[in-house]
Structures are given as structure tokens and as C-alpha cells.
């Protein structure tokens, strides 16, 4: 039998076709009874049964399609009105609370939402195109006017900030920083943030991307894995099951009196030394002590929050750890709580030399003068928000992820750091 493409048919035509084919199959099934053993159906009977199941699935798809269209129609027809009513209610609530406070009365907001998200025209238009088919109030479903509107909207394309490809506008979302991400690039960012902690939380231009705001652009699998991993990545001092065959993350809620019980194998781990639970004080961890001795010999520092070992390759003593803690690299104390120097002079000079080496050969100033200018600039601009970038042609290495790019790199015009597109948007 020929393949039935539901996407090319309207609802009524598809319903008639499905009904006729199901009636024919039921007639064939009724006339073929008694020709074979019950426990040994013939090949034709199996084929009829499978085809009947396919038709039933088609019916289910059509029912879901009708429901989606109904939802889209409700959003398109009522979205603006509901948004205006919601905004009016919030404004009246705020006025009422302000009046109570001015009168010396206690504020009362229980059961009354004071904030919410407005349904924008852009959202309505995307809903109208995403939900299967256009909904036209005057011309009706499938009318020439409705189809014309759909084609006009579908032709609108937006360039993705990451892959620089032109995508259909309903496959692109605008983040809080103003950049546009297509479905594929946004999903890739969330997938990478699950395994690469330097990309967590997913962000662009230092502004976090809230998953509920972009949930329609993520597959169910990616969303579930992200939610499952989110608590682990948000926990600074993590405890994992000490059993080598398990090593599962133990949520803080399962840690009582420094004893962490694994939800998988029930092994109890000490949340202090991360080894098997024990009575009394923690025994000495020789491997950890060896690591700490190595860190001391190389002048590495340890984060006071998550206890990671951090090595400073460039920049000032202001360290922002992956866990979000900020501390002084020289003494390890919370940032701005000590009197340590801002820079190590050897690192400062090495960084200034690196910046001077990158400059154009046309710069005829003596190298000593260039070094002095670069050093002074680094001292004055050690805290950089990386707002202004310029592209540099030729093969270069990213100073964040250390990947080597064959064609070009981006350079911050303020601090001189070189970064790939991924790092400048999602890491720095």
C-alpha cells in the first residue's frame, strides 16, 4: 500500500481516508476468519494487523494535531487580551500594596501574583507557525488567505549568532543579552554544559540562560539530563559515593552528620575526607596530601569553597573559580578581604611581553616603551567585562579552552585576551 503523508492533507480529507481504510481492513479481517489456526496466523493476517495498528497511530496523530491547532488558536485569539488583563491585575495589585504600606498596614499579597511574563506578538506568531497549520479567523483553516500569511511568516529568517546560518524565525530564540540562537546551537550549548563544567550554567555575555524560557528548543532527553545534573553542578562541595563501582553523586539532602548515604548502592561515605565512613576524625589521605605538597611546590592555590586546585597562568591575583567563589590567588582568602598586591610582577611582565609580541610590526616605538604602556594598561584594566572584541586573522590558539583555530580568533580590545567564539560568548 502507498505511504500516506499526513502533512500534505487537510484534517477532513485525512479523516475520511483513514475511516475508509479502517473499514476495508475490518472487512478483510472478518472474511478471513477461520482459515488458519488461532495460534498460527498467516503472513497476510499479520500484515493486516500491523497495518491496522499503523492506522490507529495515524488517528492518534490526527487527534494530537487537532489539539495543537486548538491550543494555537486559543493563544492567537486570546493571548493579547489575557496579557493585557494580567498586566492590569498586576498593576492594581501593586497600587493596592503601596496604599496599604502608606497607610501603615501590613502588605498582603497571598494568592495574588505580582509578576509574570507577557505574551508578546513575536511569541504569538511563533505559536501560530509551530502548531502544525495556520489558523485564520476569516478565511478559515487552509484558506488561500491563511496559507498566504503562513508563507509570508515562514519566509522570515534570522541569522544565528553561533553558526551564522539563516534560520526560520520560529527556530530561533532571542536571549536576554539580545543575541539570537537557533535550536541546534542552543541545544548543543546545553548538552556541552552537562559535561563541561566551565560552560555551566549555560550563558551568553555573562547572562544565564534560564531553561524554562528556552524549553521548547530543547529535546526531552537533553532537558531531563540537564535537570538531573543541575543539582550536582550547583553544589560547591560535592560528595560522591566512595565505592569505585558506583561513584554516584550524593545530594546534600542525603548527608547527615557528615555521613553521606548513596541512593544507589547504600554505601556510606564521609563527606569530609570523601572516603568510606568511619568513626571519629578523618584518617590521613596520602593521595590528597601528595597533591597538596605538589600544589605548594608550584605555588598553586586551593579554592576555599569547593577545594579545587587552581593554577594561574596569566592575569592578576583575582580568581573566580568554576564554583563561583572569588578569592585571592596569593593568600587564598576571600577576594578584597586581604592586603595582597594586585599582581605578581613576573606574571605581569610576562603578560605584557605576550601582548607586545602580538602587535603589528609597523609599531616603531622602542620595545621598552611598548612594554611600559602594556604594563600600565594591564594594571588599570585588570577587571575586564570583555565588552568589545575584534577578529584577528590567521591560525591562533584560544587562551581559555586552548583549542587552535585555523582561520581567525577574537581579541578583547581592553585586556588583550584571545578567545574563540564559544569562549567569548559562553565561558568568559
N, C-alpha and C positions, 0 to 999 in steps of 0.2 A: 504494500500500500504506500501511497505517496506521503511524503513528510508534510505535516501541517504546520505552517508558520503562522502563529497567532498574532505576531506583531504587525502583519500586513492587513489584518481583518478588523472590522468594527465588531462591537460586542454582540449585536443581534445576529449578524451573519455567522459568527463563530458559534453562538449558542445553537443555532439551527443545525449547523454541520455536525456538531458533537451529538446532538439529540438523534439525528438520523443514523449516524454511525453506531451509536449505542443500541438503538432499536434493531439494526441489522445484525449486530453481534448477538444480541439476546435471541433473535430468531434462529440464527445458525446454531447457537448453543442448545436451544430447545429441540431442534430437529436432529441433532447429532447424539442425543441421549440413547443409551442402550447399545451402542455399537462397540464399546470397549469395556474392559474391566475397570471397576471403580478405583482400584489401587494402581492401575497401569494406564494412565491416559495416553492417548495418541499424540503424535507431534502436532497435529492440527489443533487438537484441543488445548494443548499447552500454549500454542501460538495465539489462539483466540483469548485465552485467559490473560496472557501478557498484554495483548492489545487492549483488552477491557480495562486493565489497570492503568495503561497509558492514558486512555480516555478519561478515566476518573481523575487522574492527576491534572489533566488539562482543565477539567471542570473546576478543580480546586484553584488552579492558577487564575482562571477567569473570575472566580469569586473574590480572590485576593485583589485582582486588578480593579474590580468594581469598587471594592472597599477603599483602595488607594485613591481612586478617582473621586470618590465621595469625600475623603479627607481633604484632598486638594481643593475641591470645590468649596468646602466649608472654610478653609483657610483663606482662599482668594476672596470669597464673598463677605466673610465676617471678620477677617483679620484686622483690617484698618479700624473698623468700628470697635472691636474688642480692645484693641490697643489704645484707642482714644478714651474709652471708658475706664481702662485700667490706669492710665495716666491721670485722669480726673480724680479717681478714687485715691490714688497715692497723694496727690496734691491736697485734697481735702483732709486726708489723714495727717499730713504734716502740719497744716494750718490748725487743726484741732489740737494736736500735741503742743504746738507753740503757744496756743491760747491757754492751755492748762498750765504750762510752765510759767507763763507770765502772771497767771493768777495764783501762783504759789501751790498749785495742786500737783500731785504725782502723775507723771506721764503714764498713760495706759495704752499699750499697743498690742495686747494679747489677741491673737486671732486675726489681726489686720495687717496684711503685708504692706510694708512701707517702701519696698523697692522691687523692681522687676525688670524684665527685658522687653523692649518694644519690638513689635513685628514691623520690620522695615519693608519698603517697596521692593528692595532687592531680594529680600527673603521670600516675599510673596511670589515674585517672578520665578525664582529658582524652584519653589514648591510646585508651581504650575507646570514647569518643564520636567521636573524629576518624576512626578507621579504619572507615568505611563503615557497620557494623552492630554491634549489641550481641553480646557473647559471653557466654553464660550456661552455667555448668558443669552445673547441674542440669536446667534446663528445656530447654537446647539452643538453637540459633540460631532466632530467630523465635518462641520460645515466648511465651506471654502474660506469664509472669513476667519474662522477659528484656526484652520490649518495655516492660513497666511500669517496670522500673528505668531503662531508657534515657529514657523520657518524663519520669521524675522528675528525672533528672540534667540533661536538656536544658532543663527549665523554670527551672533556676537561672540567674540573671542577675546581672551585676556592672556597676557604673557605671564608665565610663571616666573617668579623671582629666582628659583633654583635652577631649573633645567632650561629656562629661556625659550620654551616652546609655547606656541599659541594654543590655548585650550578653550573648549566651550565654557561659557561663563558660569554654568551651574556645576562645573567640575573644578572650580577654583574658589578658594575662600580667602578672605582678607583678614589678616591677623591684627592684633591691637596696635602693632607698630606701623601698620599701613602696608606691609608687603603682602603680595599675593602668592599663595602656594597652591599648586594643583594637587589633586587627590593622590597621585602616585608619590610625589615628593614629600607630602605631609605624612603619608603612611610610612615611607622609608625613614623619616626622622624619628617617628615614634618607635618603630622597630629597632633602630640603632640605639635609642635611649634605653631600651630594655637591657642591652648587653654592654653598652659603652657608658659608663657612669659619668664621664665628662660631658655627655650630652643630656644628662638628666638634671632638672626637669626639662622637657622639650621647650625650647625658647628661640626667639628671634629678636635681635637687637636688645638683649638682656631682659626681655619681657616674656614671662612664662606663657605657654600656650595651654589654656585650660581645656582638658579633654572633652568635657561636656559641650563646649562651644564648637568643637570640630568632630564630634562623634559620628555624624553622617558620612564623613570622609574616610572613616577607618573601618576595616573589616571586623567582624565579630571576634575572630581569632586574635587579631592584634589588640583590640580593646580589652579582651579578657586577660591576655598575658600582661598587658601594661598595668591593669588594675591589680593583678596578683603580685606583681613585682614592686608596685608603688610603695607599699609599706616598708619593704626591705630597704629600698633605696633612700627613703626618707628617714630611716633610723641611723643615727650617727654612730653610736657604739653598738655594733651588731654582735649577736651571738649565734653561732652555727653549731649544729649537732657535732659532738666530738667523735662520733662513730665514722670511721673512714668510708664505710659503705653507704652512709646516709648523707651527712654534711648539709642537711636541710636548715634553712633559716628559721630561727625560733622567734616568734613575735614577742615583743616586750610584755604582753599580757600573760604569757606563759612562764614568766620569770618571777619567782617568789623567793625572797631571802637569798638572792644570788644563785639560786638553783633553777636552771632552765630545762624544762621538760620538753623533749622533742615530740611534736604531734604525730610524727610518722612511726618512729621505732620506740618511743617512750624512754630513750636513753636520757639520763640527767647530766647536764653539762654545767660546769661552773662558769658563771657569766663574767667572772673577773679574770681568771687565767685561761679561759676557753678550753680547758681540759676536762676530763671526767670529774664529776662532782666528788667532793671529798670533805671530811670533817676538818674543822679548824682552818688555819691560814693556808693560803695557796703555796704549794711547793714551788721551788725554783724551776723556771722554764729555761733550760740551757740553750735551746734554739733561739728563743727571744733575746736572751742575754747576749748571745753572739752577734745577733743583728744590731742590738743597741750599741755594742762596742764598735762595730763597723761604722755605724752612723756617727758615733762620736769622733772616730778617727778621720772621717771625711767631712766633718762639720755639717752633717745633715741635721734637720730639725724634726721634731715629732709634734703632730697636731694635738693640742690639749683636749680636743673634743672627741675625735674618732680614733686618735692614737696612730694615724698613718705616719709613715716616714716620708718626709718631703725633702727633695733636693732642689736647690735654687741654682738655675743655670744662668739666668740673666734677670736684671731688674733690681728694684730696691728691696728692702727688708720687709715690706708689707706683703704678707702672704694671705691669699684667700684659698682655703682648702676646698676640695671637692664637696665636703660635707657642708660648706657654707661658713665655717668658722674663720675668723680673721685674727692673725697673730703676727708677732714679730719674729722674723726668721733668726735673729741673732740670739734672743733670750728665750723664745717660746711662749712669752706671756701674751695675754690678750692685747690686740692692737691698740695703740695710744695709751697703754697703761704703764709704759716704761719710758726710760730716757735714753734709749739706744740711738745711735746715729742712723740716719735715714738710709745711707748707702754704705756698702763696703767699697773702699776706694779702688781696690784691684778689679772688682767686678764692674765698677763704674767706668774705669778706663778701658777695660776690655770691650764693654758695650759701645763706648764712644768710638773706638777703633773700628768696630764692626760697621757702625753707621757710616763713618767716613769712607771706608772701603767700598761702600755701595754707591757713593755719589758719582756724579758724572765726571769723566776725565777732563771736561772743559773747565772745571773749577780750578783756577790758577792760584788760589790762596795757599800759603805755606801750610803744610800738614799740621804743624803745631797750632796754628790759628784755627784750623778746622776742628781739631780735637778740643780746643778750649770752648768753641761755640757749641759743639755737640755735648760736651760735659755740662755746660751751664744750662743748656736746653733740657737735658735729662733731669737735672736737679729740680728745675722749676716745673716740669711736667711729668713727674713720676706717677701721679694719679691720672690715668687716661681713660676716657669713656669710649674711645675708638669710634668717633662720630664721622670722621672724614677719611676716605680711602682713595687711593689712586692705584691703577693697574700698572704693573711693570712687566714688560715683555721678556720672553726668553725662559729657559728652564731655571726654576728656583725651588727651594725647599721651604715648606711651611714650618714655622718655628713653634707651632702648637702641636700638631699631630705628626710632624716630621716626614710627611709624605712629600715626594718630589714631583712637582708638576712640570710637564714638558713645555707648555706654551706660555703661561703667564702666572703671576702671583699678585696679591693685593698688599699694599703697604700703607700702614696708618701714617697720615701726614703729621700727627702730633708726636707720637712716641717712636715711630720707625719700625714697629714690629711688622713682620711679614707673615701673612696667613692666607690659607686657601679660602675659597668661598664658603665652604661648610663651617670652618672655624670662626671666620669673622662674623657670621650670622648666628651660629648656634652654640659656640663654645665661649668666645670672649665676652 
